[in-house]
């Protein structure tokens, strides 16, 4: 099982040999078995890849994330149709009923708000209001409790914070971490035969990752927690540093709980995708396995 990620921030030449990723830089060469890798983040101004490596990455189920000149993730390359029952899983996914999708969405949003509440508690904030909201989420979230919880969450977590402010360091950190984690979720979905463009609640005709964005929601607070820690003592107007980018690229290595088992977020994405396939096969959303904080505080 893949358990590593690579973040490249210096000029590099990438190739493959003997089943390994070969990274050549001015000060030497590093080799990593492809079977150990889950993702590669290309965050260097000058990085060259061979077509042989790209093909080998897709065969090995490795997702590649690119960044723009501002070091913001801007693209994802995913493996194509890897699952042995691709057509069967995809057909069952496309045929899902609206009631089933709404109940799945309810479970997703409940866990998302619970994770937001536990993050607030771990950060020393009052989380009672948010936890109470998680108990009021109905099938399909018809009252849009998710949005109301988000307003309370961000207001409590950060002072003078506007989520849409692209110049704010907190948003730069959030967007970087979200992009890497979203790519990890999309990778897991594809590897389990699911189509990331057909979602449960997200349904934009211009979005190729609707399902990934659905399953991704309960994972967001883990990025938020890392951002909260990195922002402490800094100013909103600061820029991302190389250390910031490396830290956010490593978000998939964070420890979480899934069904009382401590695993990395990377493994949690795979468990979520695998469990969603089981949910479809057994027609029950209760089998959906979603992450929670490994050191969450008890909130009544």
VENFENVEN-V742442 format. One record per residue. RES is the residue in three letters. PHI is phi in radians with two decimals (999 if undefined). OMEGA is omega in whole degrees, 0 to 359 (NA if undefined). D_FIRST is the distance of its C-alpha to the first C-alpha in Angstrom with 1 decimal. Layout:
BEGIN
res:phi:omega:d_first
RES:PHI:OMEGA:D_FIRST
RES:PHI:OMEGA:D_FIRST
END
This chain:
BEGIN
res:phi:omega:d_first
UNK:999:179:0.0
UNK:-1.13:182:3.8
UNK:-2.54:181:6.3
UNK:-2.19:171:9.5
UNK:-2.31:179:12.4
UNK:-2.14:175:15.6
UNK:-2.06:182:19.1
UNK:-1.82:181:21.9
UNK:-2.09:178:25.4
UNK:-2.17:177:27.4
UNK:-0.91:186:28.5
UNK:-2.53:173:25.8
UNK:-2.08:186:25.5
UNK:-1.92:178:22.1
UNK:-2.60:176:21.4
UNK:-2.35:178:19.0
UNK:-2.73:177:19.7
UNK:0.96:178:18.2
UNK:1.26:181:14.8
UNK:-2.20:168:14.9
UNK:-1.37:179:16.0
UNK:-1.95:180:19.5
UNK:-1.93:180:21.2
UNK:-1.83:175:24.9
UNK:-2.22:186:27.1
UNK:-1.03:184:30.7
UNK:-1.75:177:30.0
UNK:2.52:186:27.5
UNK:-2.35:178:24.1
UNK:-2.18:178:20.5
UNK:-2.16:180:17.7
UNK:-2.35:178:13.9
UNK:-0.99:180:11.5
UNK:-1.07:182:10.5
UNK:-1.17:179:7.0
UNK:-1.54:188:6.6
UNK:-1.66:175:8.5
UNK:-1.94:183:8.7
UNK:-2.70:175:12.5
UNK:-2.28:176:15.7
UNK:-1.85:180:19.0
UNK:-1.60:184:22.0
UNK:-1.97:179:24.6
UNK:-2.17:182:27.0
UNK:-1.11:182:30.3
UNK:-2.27:176:29.9
UNK:-2.35:181:26.5
UNK:-1.97:180:26.5
UNK:-2.22:175:23.8
UNK:-1.54:176:24.3
UNK:-1.13:177:23.9
UNK:-1.09:178:21.9
UNK:-1.16:180:19.2
UNK:-1.01:179:19.3
UNK:-1.10:180:18.9
UNK:-1.14:178:15.9
UNK:-1.12:180:14.2
UNK:-1.16:178:15.0
UNK:-1.11:183:13.8
UNK:-1.54:180:10.3
UNK:1.33:181:10.3
UNK:-1.69:178:11.4
UNK:-1.61:180:14.2
UNK:-2.00:181:17.2
UNK:-1.95:177:19.7
UNK:-1.80:178:23.3
UNK:-2.26:179:26.1
UNK:-1.62:184:29.9
UNK:-1.18:177:32.7
UNK:-1.64:179:32.6
UNK:1.16:176:28.9
UNK:-1.81:178:28.1
UNK:-0.95:184:25.0
UNK:-2.35:180:26.7
UNK:-2.85:181:24.3
UNK:-2.39:173:20.8
UNK:-2.00:186:19.6
UNK:-1.94:172:17.1
UNK:-1.08:186:15.6
UNK:-1.98:171:18.3
UNK:0.88:183:18.2
UNK:-1.60:191:14.9
UNK:-1.24:183:15.0
UNK:-1.25:177:16.8
UNK:-2.07:185:19.3
UNK:-0.90:184:19.7
UNK:-1.13:181:23.5
UNK:-1.17:179:23.7
UNK:-1.13:181:21.4
UNK:-1.11:180:23.2
UNK:-1.10:179:26.6
UNK:-1.15:179:26.0
UNK:-1.12:182:24.9
UNK:-1.14:183:28.0
UNK:-1.53:183:30.3
UNK:-1.03:179:29.5
UNK:-1.37:179:32.8
UNK:-1.11:177:34.0
UNK:-1.02:179:34.4
UNK:-1.12:181:30.8
UNK:-1.10:180:29.6
UNK:-1.17:179:32.0
UNK:-1.25:174:30.7
UNK:-1.12:180:27.1
UNK:-1.10:176:28.5
UNK:-1.01:181:30.4
UNK:-1.11:179:27.5
UNK:-1.10:184:25.6
UNK:-1.24:176:28.7
UNK:-1.02:180:29.5
UNK:-1.16:179:26.1
UNK:-1.04:182:26.6
UNK:-1.19:176:30.1
UNK:-1.04:179:29.1
UNK:-1.15:176:26.6
UNK:-1.07:180:29.3
UNK:-1.11:180:31.7
UNK:-1.18:175:29.6
UNK:-1.12:178:29.1
UNK:-1.04:181:32.8
UNK:-1.09:180:33.5
UNK:-1.17:179:31.2
UNK:-1.53:177:33.1
UNK:1.53:180:36.4
UNK:-1.81:175:37.5
UNK:-1.31:183:39.0
UNK:-2.03:184:36.5
UNK:-1.08:182:38.7
UNK:-1.09:181:39.7
UNK:-1.19:180:36.1
UNK:-1.13:177:35.0
UNK:-1.13:178:38.2
UNK:-1.12:182:37.2
UNK:-1.07:181:33.9
UNK:-1.43:183:35.9
UNK:-1.86:181:38.0
UNK:-1.34:179:35.4
UNK:-1.68:179:36.4
UNK:-1.03:183:34.8
UNK:1.39:182:34.1
UNK:0.86:184:35.4
UNK:-1.13:179:38.9
UNK:-1.57:180:40.3
UNK:0.93:177:37.7
UNK:-1.07:180:36.9
UNK:-0.96:182:33.9
UNK:-1.16:179:36.2
UNK:-1.15:178:38.6
UNK:-1.16:180:35.9
UNK:-1.09:179:34.6
UNK:-1.09:179:38.2
UNK:-1.15:182:38.5
UNK:-1.09:183:35.2
UNK:-1.19:178:35.8
UNK:-1.07:181:39.4
UNK:-1.37:186:38.5
UNK:-1.27:185:35.6
UNK:-2.18:174:37.3
UNK:-1.51:175:41.0
UNK:0.88:185:42.5
UNK:-2.04:175:39.3
UNK:-2.14:186:39.1
UNK:-1.03:184:35.7
UNK:-1.49:183:37.1
UNK:-1.38:184:38.3
UNK:-1.19:182:36.3
UNK:-1.46:182:38.1
UNK:-1.34:180:37.0
UNK:-0.95:180:34.4
UNK:-1.06:178:32.8
UNK:-1.24:177:32.2
UNK:-1.08:178:30.9
UNK:-1.15:180:28.3
UNK:-1.04:184:27.5
UNK:-1.12:179:27.3
UNK:-1.15:181:24.9
UNK:-1.10:179:22.5
UNK:-1.05:183:22.9
UNK:-1.10:180:22.1
UNK:-1.16:181:18.8
UNK:-1.18:177:17.7
UNK:-1.07:178:19.2
UNK:-1.09:178:17.3
UNK:-1.12:178:14.0
UNK:-1.13:180:15.4
UNK:-1.06:177:16.6
UNK:-1.03:182:13.3
UNK:-1.11:180:11.9
UNK:-1.10:181:15.2
UNK:-1.10:182:15.4
UNK:-1.17:178:12.0
UNK:-1.84:173:13.5
UNK:1.46:182:16.8
UNK:-1.58:178:18.8
UNK:-1.72:185:21.4
UNK:-1.17:183:21.3
UNK:-1.49:180:25.0
UNK:-1.75:188:26.3
UNK:-1.70:176:26.4
UNK:-1.65:177:27.8
UNK:-1.98:174:30.2
UNK:-1.19:185:29.6
UNK:-2.54:181:31.4
UNK:-1.19:180:32.6
UNK:-1.27:180:33.4
UNK:-1.76:184:32.5
UNK:-1.88:179:29.0
UNK:-1.46:185:26.1
UNK:-2.26:182:23.8
UNK:-1.04:180:25.8
UNK:-1.16:177:23.1
UNK:-1.04:180:20.7
UNK:-1.21:174:23.7
UNK:-1.16:184:24.3
UNK:-1.14:182:20.9
UNK:-1.18:189:20.9
UNK:-0.92:181:24.2
UNK:-1.23:180:23.1
UNK:-1.46:185:20.6
UNK:-0.95:184:23.6
UNK:-1.04:178:25.1
UNK:-1.26:172:22.3
UNK:-1.15:181:23.2
UNK:-1.00:182:26.8
UNK:-1.15:179:26.5
UNK:-1.13:178:25.1
UNK:-1.10:180:27.9
UNK:-1.02:180:30.5
UNK:-1.20:183:29.7
UNK:-1.30:183:29.8
UNK:-1.43:185:33.0
UNK:-0.96:179:35.0
UNK:1.41:181:38.1
UNK:-1.97:183:37.7
UNK:-1.91:181:39.7
UNK:-1.01:184:38.8
UNK:-1.44:181:40.2
UNK:-1.26:178:37.9
UNK:-1.70:173:35.4
UNK:-1.13:174:31.7
UNK:-1.74:176:31.1
UNK:-1.05:178:28.5
UNK:-1.10:176:27.3
UNK:-1.04:183:27.2
UNK:-1.14:178:25.1
UNK:-1.11:181:22.6
UNK:-1.12:182:22.5
UNK:-1.23:178:22.0
UNK:-1.17:180:19.3
UNK:-1.60:184:17.4
UNK:-1.01:183:17.8
UNK:-1.21:177:14.2
UNK:-1.62:180:13.8
UNK:-1.13:178:16.6
UNK:-1.39:178:16.4
UNK:-2.45:174:17.5
UNK:-1.89:170:18.2
UNK:-2.31:183:17.1
UNK:0.92:177:19.2
UNK:1.22:178:20.2
UNK:-1.81:179:16.6
UNK:-1.41:181:15.9
UNK:-2.48:174:12.7
UNK:-1.37:176:12.2
UNK:-1.04:177:13.6
UNK:-1.04:178:10.5
UNK:-1.16:179:9.0
UNK:-1.08:178:12.6
UNK:-1.12:180:12.8
UNK:-1.21:178:10.3
UNK:-1.15:179:12.3
UNK:-1.14:180:15.4
UNK:-1.14:180:14.8
UNK:-1.07:181:13.9
UNK:-1.20:178:16.9
UNK:-1.16:175:19.1
UNK:-1.07:177:18.7
UNK:-1.15:177:19.8
UNK:-1.02:180:22.6
UNK:-1.12:183:23.8
UNK:-1.13:183:23.7
UNK:-1.83:178:25.6
UNK:0.97:178:27.8
UNK:-2.53:179:27.2
UNK:-1.25:184:25.9
UNK:-1.17:180:25.8
UNK:-1.46:183:22.3
UNK:-1.16:183:20.9
UNK:-1.76:184:18.6
UNK:-2.13:187:19.2
UNK:-1.36:171:18.8
UNK:-2.40:183:21.7
UNK:-1.21:181:22.6
UNK:-1.23:181:21.5
UNK:-2.18:184:25.1
UNK:-1.12:178:27.0
UNK:-1.51:179:30.8
UNK:-1.36:178:32.7
UNK:-2.19:182:34.8
UNK:-1.31:NA:37.3
END
